[in-house]
C-alpha cells in the first residue's frame, strides 16, 4: 500500500522567511503533484513533477522531485501572507512515465500560516 | 469556460436516507474521480471511472455507489449504509492517457447529517 507522508503538518512562519515542506512516499513512482487548498475551497494544481530531478518554479514556490529518495520538496522563498493555505502532495500510484493520472494517493496536507 | 460543476454546495441527510451528489464536467475528460475529505485529513479516493460505463472502487467505497452513463457526468450516491457521511466531497477529472496533466477539481459539496 502506498503511503504518502508530509511534514510538517502545521507551519507558522513570518513574512519574508524561507521554509521547505517535505513529501515522502513509500513505493516507486515517478509522478508527483502539488496542490493548494484555501479554507472551504477546492484544490488548485500548482506543480506536476514527472521525472527524477524535475524542478518547477512559480513565483515564490519551487518544487522538486527525487525519485530515488522517494522525496519531493516544496520550497517557499520570502513568504507573503497570500501564501497562507493548505498544501497537498499527491503521488500517482501507477507511476507510469506517460499518461494521465490514474489513482492518486494524497498526503494529509501542510497547513501554512504566514504572519505579518 | 470549461470546468467541473458540483451540486449542491451544501447537503443535509436524514437518518436512513440516500442522497446523491452531482458532478458534471465539460472538459472532455475521460477519467472522473470522487474523493472524501475530513478535517485535518488528506483526500481519500471513493470511486473512480476511466471510461463510460466502467468504474472501480477506491480505498473507502463502502456505503457509496456511483454510475457513469455519460462521459460528462459521474454522480455519487451516499447510501444509508454509510454511517459517518459528514465530510467535504470533491469530484475531479483528468485526461488520459498521454497528457501528463493534473486532476482538475470541482468546488465540492459539504454533506452533513440532520
Interface residues (C-beta under 8 A of the other chain):
Chain A: X4 X9 X31 X33 X35 X41 X42 X43 X44 X45 X48 X50 X88 X90 X98 X99 X100 X101 X102 X103 X104 X105 X106 X107 X108 X109
Chain B: X30 X31 X35 X40 X41 X42 X43 X44 X45 X48 X50 X58 X90 X92 X94 X95 X96 X97 X98 X99 X100 X101 X102 X103 X104 X105 X106 X107 X108
